[in-house]
């Protein structure tokens, strides 16, 4: 019972941390390098725990929270995270057994796909096309992926939680 | 059946239920986005949510504020002292400037008052503020903030620090309309300062220039010559600068030289102008002598001496006064 609660806290805390990290203000030159933290953490949990914890509803809720916090169009991130989690869950078994570099590439592809979705939404909303630096963020996210994955795994091992 | 499939192996499985759910959520997100984009009722939800969200922002900005606090805490003492010193000097300088500005403002106020009520040597002037300017191709007028209540009369001359601006052509209760010297309908008798040559400067249609269309071919006029009011015609007092010759070219008719002059007054920039109060003494054409006196033997001498001057001004000034005053 206690252990389950710790597990749940750990899970929720990581997601909250992701949302917080998304909000942390950075100096303007660093802004395009900020990875999309909620997507990374959701991906991690989707690969790690699969359907038991991460499902589309959760992704939708997290996305809505992110939308509210970020002040962007309501539903935009919800849609992106849903698509991301759906693909990740669909290919979960394969992604899990990829070597790390392949997994990183897959994450990069997912994040790029996410950006394309965002671009489509923005175009429909009538916003201007973003600059080239807008595309840096997925690469930063993919570069951080192995470290994030290993760190989270290591912490989980140490805390002895599932 | 469906249950069995879901449990069987998610290895390559694509369950129809999962896809349906995805479509459902995507559609939901789309609906939300459209509603939000159209600014429906969603904004109210956002407003209430933003109250909840605010502490989260505070929390998220903690690292940044912490970094700033740390940078202050760990920054070099020397840098801080230097910065302090520099700021002190800046403050001192700014204060000094402020003081001087206050003094200048006071002086300005005093001067304005002086000017307003001044009865100086020969200039009885009144300060007026320009309210509106109409600088078109066919009309160059400005509106000033004094009128018949302030004792303004039609025909008063308006000047600024650099020269003649124009004359009052219409007086209303609190405002008056001034015709600028560059108005196409305006003419002003001038004299060229260097040579004393008398002529008439008309306003022109091409921008803010004065036109002197009838200078005789033999006249000695050069670009750079200054134009003063000649005082002929009795409307403009003599000796006020009017303009400066820009170019002299033969007129299209070939009979005269045509000069272009730039007005010296800041027609398009001045904010405060001066109204000359007492009109110029009637130095223009003298009253026609009434041949009343019987001593006919004295008459030829004064008439011979006074006759030539009036004859020229009459010729030159006639269009000026007629066009200048007949306009309104």
Interface residues (C-beta under 8 A of the other chain):
Chain A: X19 X20 X23 X24 X25 X50 X51 X55 X56 X57 X59 X60 X63 X64 X68 X69 X73 X74 X75 X76 X78 X79 X82 X83 X86 X89 X90 X92 X93 X94 X121 X125
Chain B: X10 X11 X14 X18 X21 X22 X25 X26 X28 X29 X30 X31 X32 X33 X35 X36 X37 X42 X45 X46 X49 X50 X53 X56 X57 X59 X60 X61 X63 X64
